[in-house]
Amino acid sequence: MTNGSRIFREAVIIGGLAVFIACLTNFKLIIQWFQGNISPGFLETATSPGITFISLDEAADLLTQEGTCFIDSRSPSLYQAGHIPGALNLPYEDFEKIFHPGLIPTSQNIVVYCEGGDCLSSVALAQKLVEHGYPKIRVILEGWQGWQTAGLPVEVSHSEEK
């Protein structure tokens, strides 16, 4: 056996042991992450004043309450393919073109979502709404992907184009 292959083999063994020990040490945390019980730590309320990050369960409860407006910040084509029932499509990229004062009463609770995962257009849209005087903004971190995966209600828009 050559010296280089022995060093490589030992490095692989040491690396494997390090991963094994890390997984063993953080086993409970890893299980919680796979179950979806840990929200992304890169989004903190302190860095997003006026915005509350909520779970899918909280969002599903708000769907049944009067005075709550859901806003889908995804593109119109994604919105038409499926969205939360009754949600308004307000893509972040088109905010300046679509939004106008009075579009959504400021007294309403607003729940914003995007695709989920690494999509942050919902947070950016929520920040714009806070800047426009909306005091009750919530963001679903799990987004549309999480909503669908959880088997929550879905609505599909039919395009008028044939």
C-alpha positions as CSV (number, residue, x, y, z in Angstrom):
1,M,0.0,0.0,0.0
2,T,1.4,3.4,-1.0
3,N,1.8,6.2,1.6
4,G,-0.7,8.4,-0.3
5,S,-3.5,5.8,-0.3
6,R,-2.9,5.1,3.4
7,I,-3.3,8.8,4.2
8,F,-6.4,9.0,2.0
9,R,-7.9,6.0,3.8
10,E,-7.2,7.4,7.2
11,A,-8.6,10.8,6.2
12,V,-11.8,9.1,5.1
13,I,-12.1,7.1,8.3
14,I,-11.5,10.2,10.4
15,G,-14.0,12.2,8.4
16,G,-16.6,9.4,8.7
17,L,-16.1,9.2,12.5
18,A,-16.5,13.0,12.7
19,V,-19.8,12.9,10.9
20,F,-21.0,10.0,12.9
21,I,-20.2,11.7,16.2
22,A,-21.8,15.0,15.1
23,C,-25.0,13.1,14.1
24,L,-25.0,11.1,17.3
25,T,-24.5,14.3,19.4
26,N,-27.3,16.2,17.6
27,F,-29.7,13.3,17.0
28,K,-32.7,15.0,18.7
29,L,-32.1,18.2,16.8
30,I,-31.8,16.3,13.5
31,I,-35.1,14.5,14.2
32,Q,-36.8,17.8,14.9
33,W,-35.5,19.3,11.7
34,F,-36.8,16.4,9.6
35,Q,-40.2,16.7,11.3
36,G,-40.3,20.3,10.3
37,N,-40.3,21.6,13.9
38,I,-37.4,23.9,13.4
39,S,-37.9,27.1,11.4
40,P,-35.0,28.7,9.5
41,G,-32.8,30.5,11.9
42,F,-31.6,33.0,9.3
43,L,-34.9,34.9,9.6
44,E,-35.3,36.7,12.9
45,T,-38.1,38.9,13.9
46,A,-35.5,41.4,15.1
47,T,-34.3,41.9,11.5
48,S,-37.9,42.1,10.2
49,P,-39.7,44.5,12.5
50,G,-43.5,44.4,12.1
51,I,-43.5,40.9,10.7
52,T,-44.4,37.8,12.6
53,F,-43.3,34.4,11.3
54,I,-45.9,31.7,11.7
55,S,-46.3,28.0,11.3
56,L,-48.6,26.1,8.9
57,D,-51.0,25.3,11.8
58,E,-51.3,29.0,12.7
59,A,-51.9,29.9,9.0
60,A,-54.6,27.2,8.7
61,D,-56.3,28.6,11.7
62,L,-56.2,32.1,10.3
63,L,-57.7,30.9,7.0
64,T,-61.0,30.2,8.9
65,Q,-61.0,33.7,10.5
66,E,-62.9,36.7,9.2
67,G,-60.7,39.7,8.5
68,T,-57.6,37.8,7.3
69,C,-56.2,38.3,3.8
70,F,-53.8,35.8,2.3
71,I,-51.3,37.1,-0.2
72,D,-49.4,34.9,-2.7
73,S,-46.2,36.6,-3.7
74,R,-45.4,34.1,-6.5
75,S,-45.7,34.7,-10.2
76,P,-49.2,34.7,-11.8
77,S,-48.6,31.4,-13.5
78,L,-47.6,29.6,-10.2
79,Y,-50.6,31.3,-8.5
80,Q,-53.0,30.0,-11.2
81,A,-51.6,26.5,-10.9
82,G,-52.6,26.4,-7.2
83,H,-52.8,28.7,-4.2
84,I,-54.3,29.0,-0.8
85,P,-58.1,29.5,-1.1
86,G,-59.1,33.1,-1.5
87,A,-55.5,34.4,-1.7
88,L,-54.7,37.6,-3.5
89,N,-51.9,37.3,-6.1
90,L,-49.5,40.2,-5.5
91,P,-46.1,39.2,-6.9
92,Y,-43.2,41.0,-5.2
93,E,-41.7,41.9,-8.6
94,D,-44.9,43.6,-9.6
95,F,-45.7,45.3,-6.3
96,E,-45.3,48.9,-7.6
97,K,-47.5,48.2,-10.6
98,I,-50.3,46.4,-8.8
99,F,-50.4,47.8,-5.2
100,H,-52.5,50.9,-4.4
101,P,-53.7,52.3,-1.1
102,G,-57.0,50.6,-0.2
103,L,-56.2,47.4,-2.1
104,I,-56.2,45.7,1.3
105,P,-57.8,47.3,4.4
106,T,-55.1,48.1,6.9
107,S,-57.4,46.6,9.6
108,Q,-57.0,43.1,8.2
109,N,-54.6,40.5,9.3
110,I,-52.3,39.8,6.4
111,V,-50.6,36.4,5.8
112,V,-48.0,36.4,3.0
113,Y,-46.4,33.4,1.5
114,C,-44.2,32.4,-1.4
115,E,-42.8,29.1,-2.7
116,G,-41.1,28.2,0.5
117,G,-37.6,26.7,1.0
118,D,-35.1,29.4,0.0
119,C,-37.7,31.7,-1.5
120,L,-37.8,35.0,0.4
121,S,-40.1,37.1,-1.8
122,S,-42.8,36.7,0.9
123,V,-40.5,38.4,3.5
124,A,-39.6,41.2,1.0
125,L,-43.3,41.7,0.2
126,A,-44.2,41.8,3.9
127,Q,-41.5,44.4,4.5
128,K,-43.0,46.5,1.7
129,L,-46.5,46.2,3.3
130,V,-45.1,47.2,6.7
131,E,-43.5,50.3,5.0
132,H,-47.0,51.1,3.6
133,G,-48.6,51.1,7.1
134,Y,-49.9,47.6,7.4
135,P,-49.4,46.7,11.1
136,K,-50.5,43.0,11.2
137,I,-48.2,41.1,8.8
138,R,-47.5,37.4,9.1
139,V,-45.3,35.3,6.9
140,I,-45.6,31.5,6.4
141,L,-42.0,30.3,6.4
142,E,-42.8,26.9,5.0
143,G,-44.6,28.6,2.1
144,W,-46.6,27.0,-0.7
145,Q,-44.5,23.8,-0.7
146,G,-45.1,23.3,3.0
147,W,-48.9,24.1,2.6
148,Q,-49.3,21.5,-0.1
149,T,-47.2,18.9,1.7
150,A,-49.3,19.3,4.8
151,G,-52.4,18.5,2.7
152,L,-54.1,21.9,3.5
153,P,-56.9,23.3,1.2
154,V,-55.8,24.3,-2.3
155,E,-57.6,26.4,-5.0
156,V,-56.8,26.5,-8.7
157,S,-57.5,29.4,-11.0
158,H,-58.5,28.6,-14.5
159,S,-56.9,30.8,-17.2
160,E,-59.3,32.6,-19.5
161,E,-57.0,31.9,-22.4
162,K,-57.9,28.9,-24.6
